[in-house]
Amino acid sequence: GFLSSFTTYSTFAVESATAGSHALLIGNVVATYVLGFAAAGVGLALGRRIVDRADGGETA
């Protein structure tokens, strides 16, 4: 739910800040955001493809 996002993000922030080195901090943050946005993009593309097939290939 909505409130669980706060604890999830705060855990991510604390783990990133206490990673032990700047390289790990930067790597953790960059990898999390890049992979998250990539996964969202793949999900959108797959969703569009499924809808297009269900509509017989027609797009709105």
N, C-alpha and C positions, 0 to 999 in steps of 0.2 A: 504494500500500500504506500501511500504518500509519505507517512512518517518513517517507514523503514528505509527510504532512500537517504534520509539524513544519516542514519547509523552506518549504512553501507559506504556512503561517501566519506564520512569521517574516519572510518576504518582505513579506507584507501589512502586518505591524506596522511594519517599517522604512520601507516606502513611505509609510504613513500618517503616521508620526512626522516624516519629512523632506519632507512635502508643501509646506512653506514658509509656511503660515498656519494659524491655528486653524480657520478656516472650511473650508478644504480637508480638514483632518484630520477634523473632525466630519462633513463631507459624505461623505467616503470611507468612514468606519466605518459611519455610519447607512445609506447606500445599499447597502453590501455586505451588512449583516445583514438589512435590510428586503427587498431583492430576493432574497436567499438563502432566507429563510423563506417568502416569497411563492411562489417557484418550488417549494419543497418542498410547500407546500399545494396548488398546482395539480397537481403530480405525484400526490399522494395522492388528490385528487378524481378525476382521470382514471383512475387505477388502480381505484378503487372502481366507477366507471362502466363500465369495461371488464369487470370481474368480474361486475357485475350483469347486463350484457347477455349474457354467456356463460352465466349461470345461469338465463336466461329471466326476469329481472326480480325474482327472489326474493332477499331479503336474509337474512343469518344473524341 
